[in-house]
Amino acid sequence: MVITPSRYCAERLDELYHVRNALVIPELIDLDRWRDLLRENPACTSSKQRFIVLCVCRLYSRKRIRVLLHAAAVLRLLRVPELEVRIVGGGPEAIRLRLLWRELHLEDTVRWLGDVTASQLAAEYNGADVFCLPSVQEGFGIVFLEAMAAGKPIVATYAAAVPEVVRHGLLVEPEDGDALADALEKLYGDSQLRTSLADQGRCDVEAFDMRRVARCFMETVSAGTREGEAIAQ
């Protein structure tokens, strides 16, 4: 028995390793704990006059933070003058991305927060208007579950497993900074759309609660074990 977290991963297992019929059981989130963290860690009030776009990831090339930086450069002067992009996480692309950040003159628009505690992360989600991650390679994407549980509309890409997780969000083509900028601007100008996507996300994330996923895992393993025993007999 082979278990994998997304149909995308199952297809790659088939394509690359000839593993047929891998079973898909998604990643999970402890919704009770996450909601407690969100309740206990309100947003910082100092950024309330800004339109906050939050990104949470390790700074690897596949996350395409450079595309987000280019989108921010497109938006910051005229289209979304209140824009503030807050990026949580560190990684091997940090130096290269900061060079691009300076080249694009984004010092007053993009904040690098580095690694943060769980409480700090919850406060960042609470303070955000939108969550954005333009990654092109995700086997699943747990940060999308965090954003949905926090009631944040999501902008992401049609890539890898992202559409399986972000069922209600604004998805754009990978590598397209202009399309990413357009999607962010659309949410900036439409508070009702932000609310609608946030509400749908809160409903969608229930399917990934740890109790449901754990139950599915145990039922799948038990069924596979019984099937294996029957074949052996």
Number of C-alpha atoms within 10 A of each C-alpha: 12 12 16 17 18 24 19 20 20 20 16 15 17 14 11 8 9 10 14 13 13 18 17 17 17 24 19 19 22 14 19 12 10 17 15 12 18 22 14 12 19 16 19 12 8 8 13 12 10 17 18 23 26 25 25 24 19 19 22 14 17 14 19 20 24 21 20 24 22 19 21 27 19 18 20 19 12 8 16 18 12 16 23 22 25 20 23 20 15 18 13 11 17 17 12 12 17 17 11 14 20 10 10 14 12 19 12 10 21 23 15 15 14 16 16 13 8 13 15 18 20 24 19 25 27 20 24 25 22 23 27 28 25 27 24 20 17 16 20 23 22 16 16 24 26 23 26 27 26 25 26 31 28 29 24 24 26 17 19 19 20 24 17 16 21 24 15 19 24 20 21 20 15 18 17 15 22 18 16 28 24 16 20 25 16 14 20 20 12 10 11 10 15 20 16 15 21 24 17 17 26 19 13 18 23 18 14 20 18 17 15 13 18 16 11 14 17 11 12 16 15 12 12 13 13 11 11 12 10 9 8 7 5
